[in-house]
Amino acid sequence: MKPRFTLWIGTLLLSALGFALVPALAPAQTAAPSSAAPQRPSAGAAATGQTAPPFKLPGKAIGGGVREIGWDDLMPEDWDPLKLLEGKGLDAISDDDPRSEALMREIREQWDQAPARGELEGLRIRIPGYVVPLDMLGGDIREFLLVPYLGACIHTPPPPANQIIQVSSAKRQSLQTMDAVWVVGTLRVARSDTRMGISGYSLEATRIEPYRGPSR
């Protein structure tokens, strides 16, 4: 059965806004500038011999070389997940309008190609999210997608690729679908096409623990 266009668009709007509208699953502080501003030259700057502007690490340092970040920190500052909806005349498109399927396909394609932040490669992070299992075996999983809001990839369309992290763990974890967790590990900029959605990042988890509210 085809998804209803009005419901699908409404879900996309809520999920795009939801990155900031789910306070129960967010660090106490996000996108706070770091006192340290290491140089991370871009590929273009390296080619021309120029020095890139100082890069401010996202989130806050919590010790052990780990920074606690929020989901907004994974999106480039100049990228707007809702921009592609501008001028589409959504109010005039109904479920039975032939344009609805084409628009849903266009949105999905563009969100699947959402850009990641290359400067975050190799950063050790702690981030909260919901679990979408990829390899459940007897109730235990070793690989899953981490997503920013409840129901993503299961009951609602997948978020943009830059809002999905494919997490791998060296040992199996006793987790269930949509468990809320904190994940600590090394972030990689790596796209992966899974059966549950396309992720723009991967993370090698060193610690996974239940989410019990924002850190203090």
Summary of the structure (lengths in Angstrom):
residues: 216
radius of gyration: 18.2
end to end distance: 45.3
largest distance: 55.3
contacts: 615
relative contact order: 0.17
helix: 26%
strand: 31%
